[in-house]
Structures are given as C-alpha cells and as structure tokens.
Amino acid sequence: MVVVPLTDDSLTEAVRAALASVMDPEIRRPITELGMVRSVQVTDGRAVVGLDLTTSGCPLKDTLTRDVTAAASGVDGVTDVAVELGVMSAEQRAELRRLLRGTDAEPTIPFAQASSLTKVFAIASGKGGVGKSSITANLAVAMAADGLRVGVVDADIYGFSIPRMLGVDRPPTKVDDMLLPPVAHDVKVVSIGMFVPPGQPVVWRGPMLHRALQQFLADVFWGDLDVLLLDLPPGTGDIAISVAQLLPGSQIVVVTTPQ
C-alpha cells in the first residue's frame, strides 16, 4: 500500500471542502456558497479560516465559529483550528442580496407570484383570547417537525405574542435593505414585537399597518417555504384587508370557541 503524504495544500483543499457542510443558521445555505469563507490556510496541521459575517453584530457568530471549528477539526491531519472573524464589505453584501433574491430589482412579495408553491394560511378569529396565536405557534412547530419548511408572520400588531411563544429573543439580522429572520424550532419568525421597545404601545393605523405587513412579506428573505402562517389580529380590520390585497391566494383558518 502506498501512503500519500498529507501536504499543506491538500489539507487546505480538504478543509475548504469540509466547510461546505457548514450551514448559515439564518439563511440555511452553505457558508461557502454565500461567500462567507474569506480564506483557508493550513500550515503544519494548523488551519486558519477567515470568515466574513453579514454584519459586525451578527448574533450567531459564536454558533458559526463553533460549527466551522468542528468541520475543520474533522479533517484528518488537522491538529488545530483558528477562526478569524471579519465583516462583509458593501460589495459582498450587495452580491449576497443578488444571490438570495436572484435579481437586483426592487423586492416583491414572492408568495403573491403565480409561480409560488408556498401554501399561505392566515389564522384569524372574531375575538381575542380564543387561542389563535397558540394554534399558529403549534401548527408551525408541528409542520416543521414533519419536515416542512415553515415561516410565521406575527401580524397581530397590537397583541404580538409569537416571539415569546416560540422563544425568539432577538430581531432579524439586517443586510442593508434585506432582513434575515431568526429561526426557532426550525421555524422562521418575524414579528412587529421584534422592533418595538418593551412596554411601548403600537398606535399605527391603516397605511402604516399595510406597509409594515408588506415589508414583512417582501423585505424578509424567507427562502423556499412550503408553508407560511400569518397570525392575524382579532376581527376584520386593517390587517385582514391588507392580507386580502397583498396575498389574494391565501386561505383563512378561523379559530372559535363554543360560546
């Protein structure tokens, strides 16, 4: 048997290949595909990986560092791993937006397009307190557990509760004009509650509510979803009307109680 010695160049290529298995926790695509791997260098068994984060305050940098270290450490011949964090340049972020959206054009609502395969369900009720948000959260987690790709828009502007129910404690990551939704229980989540200081009431009406919902649908990078759930406020007010206008193909699930 001929033993081929491991060289620094061969180890560098092996580490770069191993990094293709590391997924960005928010975008759910390989970091190598997203242009986040700035450099890879192996010298005498020590691998140094340069990793560019989408933003300087990326809340998942510790997760990415851990996953990159684990992937590189799994390569035979690598004895030590160091991850050097950086931040994407404006050009890199622009290229990332083009990659994810597939175009430089203004963002549109993907779920309203004729080619969309995403099932959209608006969870509604005639009054508050009937368990509408609980049903939304449990449906989302159950569908994700069955292997579906699920997103939730907490459109209950005045009584947002989905982030608390799903355990989301941070806002979306902002990449210029694009938002990357946080993920909990394999469900992507966006809520007005992520942008409002604790204890501050929301006093928006018609046009502002419509614009907020439009941004949640168009400016957020949802990826390829199988199901999108919208937790609507009780009644048939501004948000319900906006959903009918923005997502004419959506279906309604009405939650009621016997009384």
C-alpha positions in Angstrom: 0.0 0.0 0.0 1.3 3.4 -1.0 0.8 6.1 1.6 0.4 9.6 0.1 1.8 12.2 2.5 -0.5 15.0 3.5 0.7 18.4 2.3 -0.4 21.8 3.4 -2.1 22.4 0.0 -4.0 19.1 0.1 -5.1 19.8 3.7 -6.2 23.3 2.7 -8.4 22.0 0.0 -9.8 19.3 2.3 -10.7 21.9 4.9 -12.4 24.1 2.3 -14.4 21.1 1.1 -15.4 20.3 4.7 -16.7 23.9 5.2 -19.3 23.3 2.5 -21.2 21.2 5.2 -21.5 24.3 7.5 -24.9 26.0 7.1 -25.6 29.6 7.9 -28.2 29.3 10.8 -30.4 32.0 9.4 -30.2 31.6 5.6 -29.9 27.7 5.8 -27.4 27.5 3.0 -23.7 26.6 3.0 -21.4 29.4 4.1 -19.1 28.6 1.1 -22.0 29.2 -1.3 -22.8 32.5 0.4 -19.3 33.9 0.0 -18.7 34.0 3.8 -15.4 32.0 3.7 -12.7 34.6 3.0 -9.7 32.4 3.2 -8.4 29.0 4.3 -4.8 28.2 5.1 -3.3 25.1 6.7 0.3 25.2 7.9 1.9 22.2 9.7 -1.6 20.9 10.6 -2.9 24.2 11.9 -5.9 25.5 10.0 -6.7 29.2 9.9 -10.2 30.0 8.5 -11.1 33.6 7.6 -14.9 34.1 8.0 -16.8 37.2 6.9 -20.0 37.8 8.8 -23.0 39.5 7.2 -22.9 42.2 9.9 -20.5 43.2 12.7 -23.0 42.4 15.4 -24.1 39.1 14.0 -25.9 37.4 16.9 -24.9 33.9 15.6 -21.1 34.4 15.3 -20.5 32.0 18.2 -22.6 29.4 16.5 -20.8 29.9 13.2 -17.4 29.8 14.9 -18.2 26.5 16.7 -19.6 24.9 13.5 -16.6 26.0 11.4 -14.2 24.7 14.0 -15.9 21.4 14.2 -16.0 20.9 10.4 -12.3 21.8 10.0 -11.2 19.7 13.0 -12.9 16.7 11.4 -10.3 16.7 8.6 -7.6 14.0 9.0 -4.3 15.8 9.5 -5.7 19.0 11.0 -4.4 19.3 14.6 -5.6 22.9 15.5 -8.2 25.3 14.1 -8.4 29.1 14.4 -11.3 31.2 13.1 -10.6 34.8 12.2 -13.9 36.8 12.0 -14.4 39.7 9.7 -17.3 41.6 8.2 -18.6 41.6 4.7 -17.9 44.7 2.6 -20.7 46.6 0.9 -19.9 44.9 -2.3 -20.1 41.5 -0.7 -23.4 42.3 0.9 -24.8 43.5 -2.5 -23.6 40.3 -4.1 -25.3 38.3 -1.3 -28.6 40.1 -1.8 -28.4 39.3 -5.6 -27.6 35.7 -4.8 -30.5 35.3 -2.5 -33.1 37.3 -4.4 -31.8 36.3 -7.8 -32.2 39.9 -9.1 -31.2 43.5 -8.5 -34.8 44.6 -8.9 -36.9 46.0 -6.1 -38.1 43.3 -3.7 -41.6 41.8 -4.4 -43.8 39.5 -2.4 -42.8 36.0 -3.5 -45.9 34.4 -2.1 -48.1 36.5 -4.4 -46.4 35.4 -7.6 -48.2 32.9 -9.8 -45.2 30.6 -9.7 -45.2 30.4 -5.9 -45.6 26.9 -4.4 -45.9 28.1 -0.8 -49.2 27.5 0.9 -50.3 30.6 2.8 -52.7 30.3 5.8 -54.0 33.3 7.7 -55.0 32.3 11.2 -57.9 34.6 12.2 -60.6 34.9 14.9 -63.7 37.1 15.6 -62.5 38.0 19.1 -59.4 37.8 21.2 -58.4 35.2 23.7 -59.6 32.1 21.8 -56.1 30.6 21.3 -55.4 31.9 17.8 -51.7 32.6 18.5 -51.3 29.3 20.3 -52.7 27.4 17.4 -50.4 29.3 15.0 -47.3 28.5 17.0 -48.2 24.9 17.5 -49.1 24.4 13.8 -45.8 25.9 12.8 -43.7 23.7 15.1 -45.6 20.6 14.2 -45.3 21.2 10.5 -41.6 21.9 10.8 -41.2 18.6 12.8 -42.8 16.8 9.9 -40.0 18.1 7.6 -41.8 21.1 6.1 -40.1 24.5 5.6 -42.2 26.9 7.6 -42.4 30.6 8.2 -44.5 32.7 10.6 -45.5 36.3 10.3 -46.9 37.7 13.6 -49.3 40.2 12.0 -51.1 40.8 15.3 -49.7 44.3 15.6 -51.4 45.2 18.8 -51.1 41.8 20.6 -47.9 40.2 19.3 -47.0 37.1 21.2 -45.4 34.6 18.7 -41.8 35.5 19.5 -42.5 34.8 23.2 -44.3 31.5 22.4 -41.5 30.3 20.2 -38.7 31.6 22.4 -37.3 34.1 19.9 -35.4 36.8 21.8 -33.6 38.8 19.1 -34.6 40.8 16.0 -33.9 39.8 12.4 -30.3 40.4 11.1 -30.3 43.3 8.7 -28.2 43.1 5.5 -28.7 46.5 4.0 -32.4 46.5 2.9 -32.9 42.8 3.5 -33.9 41.1 6.7 -32.8 37.6 7.7 -35.5 36.2 10.1 -34.5 34.4 13.3 -35.2 30.7 13.5 -36.7 28.8 16.4 -37.7 25.2 16.4 -36.8 25.2 12.7 -39.4 27.9 12.0 -38.5 31.3 10.6 -40.2 34.1 12.5 -40.9 37.8 12.0 -43.0 40.0 14.3 -43.6 43.7 14.9 -42.7 42.8 18.5 -39.1 42.4 17.4 -38.9 46.1 16.5 -40.8 47.7 19.4 -39.2 48.6 22.8 -40.7 46.6 25.7 -43.8 48.3 27.1 -44.2 50.7 24.2 -47.7 50.6 22.6 -48.2 50.4 18.8 -50.5 53.2 17.6 -50.4 52.5 13.9 -53.4 52.5 11.6 -54.3 51.6 8.0 -51.5 52.8 5.7 -48.7 52.2 8.3 -50.0 48.7 9.1 -50.3 47.9 5.4 -46.7 49.0 4.8 -45.4 47.0 7.8 -47.1 43.8 6.6 -45.8 44.5 3.0 -42.2 44.8 4.4 -42.5 41.6 6.4 -43.5 39.7 3.2 -41.2 41.4 0.7 -38.1 42.6 2.5 -37.6 39.5 4.6 -35.6 36.7 3.0 -37.9 33.7 3.6 -36.2 31.3 1.2 -38.2 28.5 -0.3 -41.1 27.8 2.1 -43.6 25.1 2.0 -46.0 26.9 4.4 -46.3 30.5 5.6 -48.6 31.1 8.6 -49.9 34.6 9.4 -51.2 35.3 12.9 -53.8 38.0 12.4 -55.3 40.3 15.0 -58.9 39.6 16.0 -61.7 40.8 13.8 -61.8 42.1 10.3 -59.8 45.3 10.5 -56.9 46.9 8.5 -54.6 43.9 8.6 -57.2 41.4 7.4 -58.0 43.7 4.5 -54.2 44.1 3.7 -53.8 40.3 3.7 -56.6 40.0 1.2 -54.9 42.6 -1.0 -51.3 41.5 -0.7 -51.9 37.7 -0.7 -55.1 37.1 -2.7 -54.3 33.4 -2.9 -54.1 32.9 0.9 -56.5 30.7 2.8 -58.2 31.5 6.1 -58.3 29.3 9.3 -60.9 30.7 11.7 -60.4 29.9 15.4 -63.6 29.9 17.5 -64.8 28.8 20.9 -68.3 27.3 21.7 -69.6 30.4 23.4 
